[in-house]
Structure formats: C-alpha cells, structure tokens
Amino acid sequence: MKKIGFIAKNKIFAQSLASLIKSNPDLPFEPFVLSNLHQAAMDTEILGINIAVVEIPAGMSNDPEKTFSLCMKLRQTAPRCQILLLVSQDNKEGCTMAMKAVNTKTADDYVFLDTSLDYLFAKLLAF
C-alpha cells in the first residue's frame, strides 16, 4: 500500500480527498493530510510518504515560487517520494511553475484541478 500525502493550504480539499480514499477499499493508498507547509517536507520523510500531492494555490503571485521551493525541499529530504502537482488551468503563474518543475525534475507530473477524480486516481495508481 502506497502512502499519499496531500500537501495543501485548502484543508477541506485535502481532507475530502483523504476521506474519499479511506472510504474506497479498491484504492491501494493510505492517505495523510499535511497542512503545515513549513513542516511538510520533514513530515513526508518521517511518515515514509511515497507520493506527495501538492496543491499550487491560486490568487497569490508569490505562492507558485513557494510551492517550487517546497518541491525542492521534498526532493532533498525524501528523494524517493514522487511529486504530483495540482494546479488550476486559470492560474497562469502556477501552470508555468508546474511545467518548470516537471522540466527540471523538481516534480514528476502535474494535473489540472478541473480533471475528474478518476483521472487523478489513475495518475496516482500509475506512480
């Protein structure tokens, strides 16, 4: 069973995804909500998280760079952890950062927030 860490400022969103996974026994994941962004990299290492799902928040111009820095910390502290970014298609800075992160191997992939849950879980299963 793979451990998934949902790293997001939006606690309702992260808790909802974790709850959905817990209620679906067909998904081979153990979810964790890591809402303290300053401690997320350390928590990922300590908990042995296999996949970090990182939300790129919309609306604040400096948040994409904070997210990029977080991904770099995750790579340093938990190099075997795969990183999947969640970004809104309307967040131009976030989309640019997500592509930069994947191109520099700071993140493994990204998914747009308006995709279906089935698509998100297919991506997670492919990791």
GROMACS elastic network, one bead per residue, 0.5 to 0.9 nm:
[ bonds ]
;  ai    aj funct       b0    kb
    1    27     6  0.88950   500
    1    28     6  0.51341   500
    1    29     6  0.53766   500
    1    30     6  0.66692   500
    2    28     6  0.64871   500
    2    30     6  0.61293   500
    2    31     6  0.85059   500
    2    49     6  0.75585   500
    2    50     6  0.58842   500
    2    51     6  0.75055   500
    3    28     6  0.87897   500
    3    29     6  0.56449   500
    3    31     6  0.58777   500
    3    32     6  0.73928   500
    3    47     6  0.82269   500
    3    48     6  0.71431   500
    3    50     6  0.52206   500
    3    51     6  0.64967   500
    3    52     6  0.86297   500
    4    18     6  0.86740   500
    4    29     6  0.64721   500
    4    30     6  0.60187   500
    4    32     6  0.60388   500
    4    33     6  0.84837   500
    4    49     6  0.57239   500
    4    50     6  0.60341   500
    4    52     6  0.58342   500
    4    53     6  0.71454   500
    4   124     6  0.88289   500
    5    18     6  0.87667   500
    5    30     6  0.85613   500
    5    31     6  0.59497   500
    5    33     6  0.57524   500
    5    34     6  0.62359   500
    5    40     6  0.88066   500
    5    44     6  0.70601   500
    5    47     6  0.89639   500
    5    49     6  0.61077   500
    5    50     6  0.78989   500
    5    51     6  0.62950   500
    5    53     6  0.60344   500
    5    54     6  0.82427   500
    6    14     6  0.57118   500
    6    15     6  0.82406   500
    6    17     6  0.81197   500
    6    18     6  0.76434   500
    6    31     6  0.73730   500
    6    32     6  0.61331   500
    6    34     6  0.57610   500
    6    35     6  0.77772   500
    6    51     6  0.86069   500
    6    52     6  0.60972   500
    6    54     6  0.62363   500
    6    55     6  0.79456   500
    7    10     6  0.87816   500
    7    11     6  0.88828   500
    7    14     6  0.72742   500
    7    32     6  0.87096   500
    7    33     6  0.64262   500
    7    35     6  0.57918   500
    7    36     6  0.79251   500
    7    37     6  0.69756   500
    7    40     6  0.69529   500
    7    52     6  0.68783   500
    7    53     6  0.59575   500
    7    55     6  0.63197   500
    8    11     6  0.64455   500
    8    13     6  0.78321   500
    8    14     6  0.62704   500
    8    33     6  0.79754   500
    8    34     6  0.70370   500
    8    35     6  0.56937   500
    8    36     6  0.82842   500
    8    37     6  0.74638   500
    8    53     6  0.81937   500
    8    54     6  0.61138   500
    8    55     6  0.50769   500
    8    56     6  0.77884   500
    8    57     6  0.79353   500
    9    12     6  0.89084   500
    9    13     6  0.86924   500
    9    14     6  0.82956   500
    9    35     6  0.60654   500
    9    36     6  0.79791   500
    9    37     6  0.75636   500
    9    55     6  0.75178   500
    9    56     6  0.88724   500
    9    57     6  0.73682   500
   10    13     6  0.54334   500
   10    14     6  0.64207   500
   10    15     6  0.86803   500
   10    35     6  0.79860   500
   10    55     6  0.82707   500
   10    57     6  0.82818   500
   11    14     6  0.50995   500
   11    15     6  0.58493   500
   11    16     6  0.82692   500
   11    33     6  0.79229   500
   11    34     6  0.88505   500
   11    35     6  0.65641   500
   12    15     6  0.51965   500
   12    16     6  0.59267   500
   12    17     6  0.86378   500
   13    16     6  0.51726   500
   13    17     6  0.63731   500
   13    18     6  0.87291   500
   14    17     6  0.52957   500
   14    18     6  0.62379   500
   14    19     6  0.85969   500
   14    32     6  0.87178   500
   14    33     6  0.61271   500
   14    34     6  0.83541   500
   14    35     6  0.82026   500
   14    55     6  0.89586   500
   15    18     6  0.50341   500
   15    19     6  0.59685   500
   15    20     6  0.84837   500
   15    32     6  0.85067   500
   15    33     6  0.63986   500
   16    19     6  0.50688   500
   16    20     6  0.60878   500
   16    21     6  0.86419   500
   17    20     6  0.50983   500
   17    21     6  0.62922   500
   17    22     6  0.86836   500
   17    31     6  0.83323   500
   18    21     6  0.52097   500
   18    22     6  0.62293   500
   18    23     6  0.87135   500
   18    30     6  0.82652   500
   18    31     6  0.52288   500
   18    32     6  0.66495   500
   18    33     6  0.69912   500
   19    22     6  0.50465   500
   19    23     6  0.61758   500
   19    24     6  0.87097   500
   19    31     6  0.81204   500
   20    23     6  0.52142   500
   20    24     6  0.63478   500
   21    24     6  0.52200   500
   21    25     6  0.75268   500
   21    26     6  0.86912   500
   21    27     6  0.64229   500
   21    28     6  0.85365   500
   21    29     6  0.69544   500
   21    30     6  0.76398   500
   21    31     6  0.69216   500
   22    25     6  0.68862   500
   22    27     6  0.82143   500
   22    29     6  0.79791   500
   22    30     6  0.72756   500
   22    31     6  0.72239   500
   24    27     6  0.59137   500
   24    28     6  0.88836   500
   25    28     6  0.71390   500
   25    29     6  0.87438   500
   26    29     6  0.89055   500
   27    30     6  0.87231   500
   27   121     6  0.82112   500
   27   125     6  0.82525   500
   28   125     6  0.81987   500
   29   125     6  0.88878   500
   32    47     6  0.88850   500
   32    49     6  0.84591   500
   34    37     6  0.71664   500
   34    39     6  0.81507   500
   34    40     6  0.58900   500
   34    43     6  0.74395   500
   34    44     6  0.82435   500
   35    38     6  0.88561   500
   35    39     6  0.85223   500
   35    40     6  0.73657   500
   36    39     6  0.54639   500
   36    40     6  0.59454   500
   37    40     6  0.50073   500
   37    41     6  0.79302   500
   37    70     6  0.78682   500
   38    41     6  0.76141   500
   38    42     6  0.86536   500
   38    70     6  0.83426   500
   39    42     6  0.55167   500
   39    43     6  0.61065   500
   39    44     6  0.86064   500
   40    44     6  0.59557   500
   40    45     6  0.86491   500
   40    70     6  0.80889   500
   40    74     6  0.80086   500
   41    44     6  0.50867   500
   41    45     6  0.64413   500
   41    46     6  0.87823   500
   41    70     6  0.72070   500
   41    71     6  0.83130   500
   41    73     6  0.60798   500
   41    75     6  0.85360   500
   41    76     6  0.86197   500
   41    77     6  0.64050   500
   41    78     6  0.73988   500
   42    45     6  0.52105   500
   42    46     6  0.61924   500
   42    47     6  0.85599   500
   42    73     6  0.87811   500
   42    74     6  0.80231   500
   42    77     6  0.68570   500
   42    78     6  0.82841   500
   43    46     6  0.50800   500
   43    47     6  0.58690   500
   43    48     6  0.82158   500
   43    49     6  0.82896   500
   44    47     6  0.53988   500
   44    48     6  0.59380   500
   44    49     6  0.51087   500
   44    50     6  0.82907   500
   44    51     6  0.89379   500
   44    52     6  0.76688   500
   44    74     6  0.75125   500
   44    77     6  0.80962   500
   44    78     6  0.68349   500
   44    81     6  0.81037   500
   45    48     6  0.51990   500
   45    49     6  0.65725   500
   45    74     6  0.81752   500
   45    77     6  0.62056   500
   45    78     6  0.52246   500
   45    79     6  0.89559   500
   45    81     6  0.84583   500
   46    49     6  0.79387   500
   46    78     6  0.89795   500
   48    78     6  0.80804   500
   48    81     6  0.81776   500
   49    52     6  0.67915   500
   49    78     6  0.81959   500
   49    80     6  0.88995   500
   49    81     6  0.63440   500
   49    82     6  0.87206   500
   50    78     6  0.88268   500
   50    80     6  0.70693   500
   50    82     6  0.62072   500
   50    83     6  0.86826   500
   50   127     6  0.88979   500
   51    80     6  0.88337   500
   51    81     6  0.53942   500
   51    83     6  0.57983   500
   51    84     6  0.72320   500
   51   124     6  0.78142   500
   51   127     6  0.77054   500
   52    74     6  0.85449   500
   52    81     6  0.67224   500
   52    82     6  0.61368   500
   52    84     6  0.61540   500
   52    85     6  0.82363   500
   53    82     6  0.85265   500
   53    83     6  0.60302   500
   53    85     6  0.57956   500
   53    86     6  0.69955   500
   54    67     6  0.78445   500
   54    70     6  0.89464   500
   54    71     6  0.82494   500
   54    83     6  0.71182   500
   54    84     6  0.61612   500
   54    86     6  0.59722   500
   54    87     6  0.87487   500
   55    67     6  0.80020   500
   55    84     6  0.86441   500
   55    85     6  0.58597   500
   55    87     6  0.63397   500
   56    63     6  0.71975   500
   56    64     6  0.61839   500
   56    67     6  0.63225   500
   56    68     6  0.89809   500
   56    85     6  0.68091   500
   56    86     6  0.59228   500
   56    87     6  0.52346   500
   56    88     6  0.77989   500
   56    91     6  0.87540   500
   56    94     6  0.61687   500
   56    95     6  0.87439   500
   56    97     6  0.88922   500
   56    98     6  0.83051   500
   57    60     6  0.73237   500
   57    63     6  0.64979   500
   57    64     6  0.73120   500
   57    67     6  0.84743   500
   57    86     6  0.86421   500
   57    87     6  0.72613   500
   57    88     6  0.81364   500
   57    91     6  0.83631   500
   57    94     6  0.76349   500
   58    61     6  0.80332   500
   58    63     6  0.77013   500
   58    64     6  0.83377   500
   58    87     6  0.78980   500
   58    88     6  0.70858   500
   58    90     6  0.82060   500
   58    91     6  0.57295   500
   58    92     6  0.89762   500
   58    93     6  0.85797   500
   58    94     6  0.71706   500
   59    63     6  0.82451   500
   59    91     6  0.74671   500
   60    63     6  0.55754   500
   60    64     6  0.80326   500
   61    64     6  0.69114   500
   61    65     6  0.84006   500
   61    93     6  0.71383   500
   61    94     6  0.87003   500
   62    65     6  0.56637   500
   62    66     6  0.65693   500
   62    67     6  0.89371   500
   62    93     6  0.88910   500
   63    67     6  0.61135   500
   63    68     6  0.85691   500
   63    93     6  0.89183   500
   63    94     6  0.80851   500
   64    67     6  0.50153   500
   64    68     6  0.61895   500
   64    69     6  0.86752   500
   64    93     6  0.65358   500
   64    94     6  0.52667   500
   64    95     6  0.87020   500
   64    96     6  0.86694   500
   64    97     6  0.60742   500
   64    98     6  0.82773   500
   65    69     6  0.61668   500
   65    70     6  0.85189   500
   65    93     6  0.89980   500
   65    94     6  0.85728   500
   65    97     6  0.72651   500
   66    69     6  0.50714   500
   66    70     6  0.61863   500
   66    71     6  0.87020   500
   67    71     6  0.62382   500
   67    72     6  0.86728   500
   67    94     6  0.89316   500
   67    97     6  0.84600   500
   68    71     6  0.50977   500
   68    72     6  0.63440   500
   68    73     6  0.87660   500
   68    97     6  0.69809   500
   68    98     6  0.81033   500
   68   100     6  0.88216   500
   68   101     6  0.67638   500
   68   106     6  0.76511   500
   68   107     6  0.86077   500
   69    72     6  0.50433   500
   69    73     6  0.62944   500
   69    74     6  0.86443   500
   70    73     6  0.50502   500
   70    74     6  0.61657   500
   70    75     6  0.86662   500
   71    75     6  0.62180   500
   71    76     6  0.86885   500
   71    83     6  0.74458   500
   71   101     6  0.80248   500
   71   106     6  0.60259   500
   71   107     6  0.65176   500
   72    75     6  0.50962   500
   72    76     6  0.63455   500
   72    77     6  0.87772   500
   72   101     6  0.89571   500
   72   106     6  0.59106   500
   72   107     6  0.82989   500
   73    76     6  0.50681   500
   73    77     6  0.60914   500
   73    78     6  0.81809   500
   74    77     6  0.52870   500
   74    78     6  0.54809   500
   74    79     6  0.69622   500
   74    81     6  0.75969   500
   74    83     6  0.82646   500
   74   106     6  0.87230   500
   75    78     6  0.54854   500
   75    80     6  0.77208   500
   75    81     6  0.73243   500
   75    82     6  0.85275   500
   75    83     6  0.85712   500
   75   106     6  0.68266   500
   75   107     6  0.82515   500
   76    79     6  0.57630   500
   78    81     6  0.55182   500
   78    82     6  0.88327   500
   79    82     6  0.79426   500
   82   107     6  0.72212   500
   82   108     6  0.61306   500
   82   109     6  0.86648   500
   82   127     6  0.73804   500
   83   106     6  0.80238   500
   83   108     6  0.52507   500
   83   109     6  0.67926   500
   83   110     6  0.83239   500
   84   107     6  0.64380   500
   84   108     6  0.59549   500
   84   109     6  0.50396   500
   84   110     6  0.52109   500
   84   111     6  0.72928   500
   84   123     6  0.87230   500
   84   124     6  0.82332   500
   85    98     6  0.67896   500
   85   107     6  0.72333   500
   85   108     6  0.81365   500
   85   109     6  0.63423   500
   85   111     6  0.61995   500
   85   112     6  0.83783   500
   86    98     6  0.84812   500
   86   110     6  0.57828   500
   86   111     6  0.51066   500
   86   112     6  0.57753   500
   86   113     6  0.59367   500
   87    90     6  0.84863   500
   87    91     6  0.71026   500
   87    94     6  0.62874   500
   87    95     6  0.64871   500
   87    98     6  0.75428   500
   87   110     6  0.71933   500
   87   111     6  0.63805   500
   87   113     6  0.55856   500
   87   114     6  0.88068   500
   88    91     6  0.53039   500
   88    92     6  0.82914   500
   88    94     6  0.74327   500
   88    95     6  0.73956   500
   88   111     6  0.84901   500
   88   112     6  0.53937   500
   88   113     6  0.50825   500
   88   114     6  0.70245   500
   89    92     6  0.70126   500
   89    94     6  0.83093   500
   89    95     6  0.67164   500
   89   112     6  0.59917   500
   89   113     6  0.72808   500
   89   114     6  0.76751   500
   90    93     6  0.89687   500
   90    94     6  0.85777   500
   90    95     6  0.81902   500
   91    94     6  0.51399   500
   91    95     6  0.60857   500
   91    96     6  0.86233   500
   92    95     6  0.51050   500
   92    96     6  0.61802   500
   92    97     6  0.85677   500
   93    96     6  0.51530   500
   93    97     6  0.61551   500
   93    98     6  0.86142   500
   94    97     6  0.50120   500
   94    98     6  0.60585   500
   94    99     6  0.86676   500
   95    98     6  0.50269   500
   95    99     6  0.62715   500
   95   100     6  0.85470   500
   95   110     6  0.89460   500
   95   112     6  0.87628   500
   96    99     6  0.53079   500
   96   100     6  0.61698   500
   96   101     6  0.86045   500
   97   101     6  0.59874   500
   97   102     6  0.86107   500
   98   101     6  0.50593   500
   98   102     6  0.62621   500
   98   103     6  0.85732   500
   98   107     6  0.77755   500
   98   109     6  0.79330   500
   98   110     6  0.64530   500
   99   102     6  0.52086   500
   99   103     6  0.60286   500
   99   104     6  0.85379   500
   99   107     6  0.89467   500
   99   109     6  0.84232   500
   99   110     6  0.79362   500
  100   103     6  0.50945   500
  100   104     6  0.60712   500
  100   105     6  0.83666   500
  100   106     6  0.81578   500
  100   107     6  0.87592   500
  101   104     6  0.52981   500
  101   105     6  0.59382   500
  101   107     6  0.51312   500
  101   108     6  0.78624   500
  101   109     6  0.83358   500
  102   106     6  0.59529   500
  102   108     6  0.55487   500
  102   109     6  0.58411   500
  102   110     6  0.76954   500
  103   106     6  0.76456   500
  103   107     6  0.81565   500
  103   108     6  0.87498   500
  104   107     6  0.76649   500
  105   108     6  0.61896   500
  105   109     6  0.88669   500
  107   110     6  0.78555   500
  109   123     6  0.89173   500
  111   114     6  0.85372   500
  111   115     6  0.73242   500
  111   119     6  0.87256   500
  111   120     6  0.71562   500
  111   123     6  0.84412   500
  112   115     6  0.58041   500
  113   116     6  0.81407   500
  115   118     6  0.83171   500
  115   119     6  0.64988   500
  115   120     6  0.71868   500
  116   119     6  0.52234   500
  116   120     6  0.64464   500
  116   121     6  0.87531   500
  117   121     6  0.60786   500
  117   122     6  0.84161   500
  118   121     6  0.52140   500
  118   122     6  0.60489   500
  118   123     6  0.86394   500
  119   123     6  0.62366   500
  119   124     6  0.86466   500
  120   123     6  0.51760   500
  120   124     6  0.62863   500
  120   125     6  0.86772   500
  121   125     6  0.59934   500
  121   126     6  0.84810   500
  122   125     6  0.50618   500
  122   126     6  0.61802   500
  122   127     6  0.89338   500
  123   126     6  0.51129   500
  123   127     6  0.66970   500
  124   127     6  0.54212   500
